[in-house]
């Protein structure tokens, strides 16, 4: 009897996790993904105080999302298939302004995303 393959972990990124240099620094590889959108959310920016995160991303301000007042709002981004180890690395990279939640993307797939804590 064989066990079914584990479902891939999906991570939706609208910000710096889409950057090749950030992916290589955190995951040791460049991720491939596909465009998608996060419905019902709006994007703003947040100042990043962690010097290591700023050094990795090259940016002092990163995008952040929160539920929108207009349910028709959506945030464009990329959905990536990653491993459990890579998800743990993404958790380490994200600063305390963010928390990870499960969402349903516009395409209908379930994915993890980092939103305002």
N, C-alpha and C positions, 0 to 999 in steps of 0.2 A: 504494500500500500504506500503510495507516494503522497506527500503533503503538498497542497497547492502552493504555488509561488506566492510570496507575500506581495500584496498590492504595493505599487510604488507610492512613495510619499510625495505629495504634491505641495509645492510652496509657491505662493503668488507673491511676486515682487513688483513694486511700483517705484522703487528707489535704488539705493546704491548696490543692493544685491544683484542688480542687473549688470553692474560694471564688471568687466573682465578682470581688472586688477583686484577688485574686492573678492571676486569668486576664487581666484588663484590663491590669494592670501588666506582665505577661510576654508576652502575645500580642496586646494591643491590641484584644481582642474577648472577649465572653463565649462560652464553649464550650457546645455542647449535647451531651449524652451519654445513656447508658442504664445502668441499674443492672446490676451483675454482681458476681462474687465471685472471690477468689483462694484456691483450695483449698490446704490443706497449709501455711498460713502463720498466724502469730499476730502481733498488733499490740501494741507498747509505745510509749513516748514517748522522745524524745531532746531534750536541751537544745540550742538554736540560739544560737551565738555571733556569727554574722554580722549586724551591725547593719542592713544593707540588707534582708536576708531578714526579720528581725524587724519592721522598719518596714513592709515590704510585706504581711506576713501578720497583723501585729498580735499575734503570739504568740511567746513565748520558748521554748515546747516544741512540737514537731511530732510527729505519729504516725510510726512507722517499723515495718516488718515484717521478719520473719526466718522461716526454716523452723520449723514447729511440731513439738513432740515428739509430738503427737497428729495423725495424718494426716487425721482428720475435721475438724480446725479449719479455719476459713476467715475471710477478711477481706472485709467488704462494701465496695463502692465504686462508682465510675462509670467506664465506658469511653468515651473521647472519640476522635473522628476529628480528627486534626491534620495540619498540613503538616510537611515536613522542617525548615523554618525555625522552626516552633513547638517541635518536638522539641529543636532546638539551644538555644532560649530556655529550655526546661524544664531542660536539662542545666546551663545557666548558673545558674539559680535554685537548684537543689539543692546543698546543702553537701556537704563531703567525707565526711560520715557515710553518705551514700547512694551506691549504684551502680545503674546501669540494666541490667536483664536482660530477656530475652524469656521469657514464660510462656504457658501455656495457661490461660485463665480457665474458670470453671465452665460457661459457655455453650458452650465449645469453641473460641472464637476465640483467636488468637494476639495478644498485645499486649506492649508494653513496660511495665515497672513499676520503680519505684525501691525497692530493698531495702537493708537494713543492709549497709554496705561491709565 
